[in-house]
Amino acid sequence: MKISAVIASLGKEHLFRTIDSLNKGSIVPNEIICVIPSQTKLIKKINKKKIKILFSKKKNQIIQRNIGLMKAKYKYVLQVDDDILLSKNCLKNMLTELKKIKNKKAAVGPIFFDDKKKLHYNYKNENFLSSFIKYIFCDAPLFSAKAGKITSIGVAYLADFHSKKNLISTEWLPGGCVLYLRKNILKMIPIYLNGKSYCEDVFYSLARRKNNINHYVVKNAHIIVDKVQYEKFDMREFFKEIFIRKKLLKSLKGSQTKFYIWCYFEFLNRFLKSFWKGLKT
C-alpha cells in the first residue's frame, strides 16, 4: 500500500534526522512532503526528486500541515512532526494494525519515548500523591486508568505501554505521528494564524471523534522524540496557550475552578524547570 508522509517543519536540523528515520524504515513512504514557512533557509540541501518542498505564508503547524495534507496523493497518510525519529518497524507495525480495523475508520499512533529511550510517561512510576492531585484538580482517573484519556479540563494522558493488548483504544492521539486513510483527512482552522499551535492534537482528536473516527495506539510501534534545543520560559507564549486551552475547556464543559488551579501549578512547574535548566546552561 502506498503512503504519503507529511511533515510540517521550520526547516531546522532535526527535520533531516526525521527524514532519515523515514527512509531507513522497513516500509518507506512513497512520497515525503515537507511544508515550511516562506523565506525559510534550509541548513542542508534536500533531494527534491524524493522529497516535495512546499511553502506556507504563515508559520503555523496547523496551516502548514493542511497544505501538505491537501497535496498528499496516496491511500494512506502519515502526519509526522520534524522532531520525531521512527524505529525501523514503526510505520510497518502501524500500517499492519490499521489494516485490521473494520472499515479502517480509525487513526493509529505509536508509543512515545524520549531521547534517552525512556517512556514519556510510565504509569508504574506514579505515586499515590501525584495520582490523587491529578484526580482532584485535573478530573483524571487514578493511576493507569487515566491512560489515553482527555479530562474535562483538557489535560490529555498518553496510552499505557504496559497494556497487554498491542492495539490500545484511546480517546486521543498526540499529533507528532499519526497514520490514517487519506479519505479521513480533516482540515482544521487554527485559533492563531501565526506561531505555535497549542493543543492541536487534542482539537484534531475531538474533531475525528465527531466524525466517528476512532483512535488507537500500536504498542509495538515506537518513536523517539528527538532532543530539541532548550527553550527559555516565555510568559507571552504561556498566556497564549492558556487562551487556547480556555477554548478547549469551553468545548469540553469542564470546571473553570479546576482549570485555573491547574494553570497556576503548571505555571510554577514550567517556570521553575526553565529557571533550573537556565542555571545549568
N, C-alpha and C positions, 0 to 999 in steps of 0.2 A: 504494500500500500504506500502511496506517495504522500509525503509530509512537507508542509511549509513551516519553517521556523521564523518567527517574527520577534525581533529584538528592538525595544525602544532604548536608546542609549544617548549618552553625552559624548561618546567617542573617545573615552579615556582608555588607559592601558588595559584594565581588566576586561574590556569588551573583546579583545583579541584572545584572551585566555578562555573566555566563554565560547567563542567561535571554534577554537582548537578542540575544546571538550566535545562540541557537537560533531566535529569532523572525525574524531577518534572513537566515536561510539560504534557498537556492534550494528546499529542501524543509523545511517547518516541521512539527515533531511535532504530532500530533492532540491529545495531552494532555501536560502537563508536571506531574509530581508532585514536590513538594519535601517532604522529610521532615526536620524539625528537632527538637531536643530540647525537651521540655516546658518551659514558662516562658520560652522564648526570646522576646525582644522584637525584632521586625524593625525595622531602621532606616528602612525605606520601606514604604509600603502596596503590597500585591500585588493585582492584578486577579484575584479568586477565580473569576470566570467562565471565565478562560482557564487558570488555574493552581490545582491542588489542593494545599492545605497539610495535611500530616499530621504528627502529633506522636509522638515516641518518649520513653518513660520513661527511656531510657538515652542517654547522649551517646557514641555509638559508631557508626562508619561502617558496619560490617557489619550491625548491628542495624537502623539507620535504612534502609539500602539494602534489607534483607529486607522491611521494612514496605512500602516503595514498590513493590518488585517483585511482591509478592503482590497489590497493588491495580492493577497495570498490566493493561489490558484489550485492548490491540491486538496484532496478529500479531507485530510487531517491537518490540523493546525496546532503548532506548539508555540505558545507565547512564553517568552523567557526573558528575564532581566539580564543586564550585562555584567552582573557580579555573581552569576551562577555557574558552577562547574558541575557538569553532569558526569556521573560514573559511567563506565563503559556500557553497561546494560540498562541504564536508566530509561532511555527512550523506548527500547525494545520491550522492557517489562511493563511500562505504562500502556503501550500500544496493545500488548497481549491481553491485558486485563480489560481495556476499553472495548475491545472486540467481543469480549464475553458478555457484556452488559446488554440486556434485552433492549432492542430499538436504538441502542447507543445514545439514548437521551441523557447524556452524562458528560461530566468533565472530570479528569483524573489528575492527581498531582503526586509528587514524591515525598519522601521523608527528608527533612532538613537537618543537615549537620553544619557545625561551624568550621572555621579554617583549621581547628585543632582536631577535627574529626570526632567531636563530641556532639551528642544530640542537642539541638537548640533548646529543648525543654524536656527534662527527664522527670516524669511524674513520680518515679520511685524515690527521687531525692527530695520531694516536697515534704516539709514537716507540717505538723498539725496547725501550728500558729499561722503559718503562711497560707495554708488552705482555708483556715477559718476566716482570716481577714478578707480574702478574696470572696468568700461566701457572703460575708456581711456587707461589704462595700461594692462588690462588683456583680452581685447576683450570680456568682459562679458556683456550680455544684462542687461538692467536696472531692479532693484528690483527683484521681484519673477520670471521674465521672464528668469532669468539665472538658475533657479532651474532644476537640473537634467542634466545640460549641461557640456560638455567639451569644453573649449575655445581653440582658435587656438594656444595658448602658453602652453596648457596642464594643466591649472587650472580647477579642476572639482568641481562642486557645488552639494550639496545634494538636494534630492527631497523636494518639499514644502508640509509640513504636513497639510497646510490649504487648499489643493486641495479638491474639492467636490467629486472627484472620489476615490474609495477605491483602484483601480488598476491604478497606475500612471505610464505612459510610460516615460522612461528616456534614456539618451544616455549611461549611465554607472551605475555600482553598486560598492559600497565600498566592498572590499574583505572580510571584517570581518564576514559577514553572508550572504551566497548566496545558494539558493536551485535550482536544475535543474535535468533533467534526466541524468542518467548515460551515455547514448549514446551521450550526448552533452559535455562530459568531453573534455577539451583541455589541452594538455601538453605544458607548457611554458618553455623556456630556459632563465635563469637569466643572467643579464649582469655581475654581480659579483657572484662568486661561494660561497663566504662566507660573512656573515653579513646581515644586514637589506636589504630587497627588496623594495626599494623606488618605488612608483608609480605602484606597481604590479597590483593593482586593475584597473587602467586606461589601462595598457597594456592588461590585460585579457579582459577588456570590448571591446577594439578596435578589438582584435582577434575574440571575439564572434560575433561582428557585421559583420566582414568579412565573417564569416560562417553563416550569416543570422539568428543569434540567438538574439532575442530582449530582452530588459531589462525592468523590471517593479519593482516598489516599492509598497508593500502592506501596505496601510495606517493603518489598524487595527492590524498589526504585529509589536510589539515593542521590542526593545532590549535596554539594558543599557550597556555602556562601563564601565567596572569595573575600579575602581580607581587604577591606576598603580603608582608605586613609582616614585617620581620626578627624572628626568634625567637632568644632567647638560649639557648645550650647548657644543657641540663638533664640533670644526672647521673642523676637517678632515671629519667627517660624513656629515656635511653640504655641503662641496665641492664634496663629493661622490654623494650626492643626486643631486646636480646641474649637474654633469656629466651625470647621468641617465636621468635627465629632458631634457638635450640637445638632447639626442637620441629621446625622445618623441617629442620634438619640431620639429626635422627633419621630423619625420613621419607625423606630423600634418601640416607642411609647414607654421609655424607661423612666426611672426616678431621677429627677434633677438633683435632688439632695445627694444621692449616692454618686451621681456623675461628678458633681463638684468636689466631693470628698476625694474621689479617685483622681481628679485633676490636681488637687493640692499635693497629694502624695507622689503623683507622677512627676510633678514639677520638682519637688525636693529630690527625688531619686535621680532624675536626669541632670539636674544642676550639680549635685554633689559628685556624681560619676564623672561629669565633664571636668569639674574642678580638680578631682583626684588625678585624672588622666593628664590634665594640663600640667600638673606638678611633675609627672613622670617624663614628659616630653621636653 
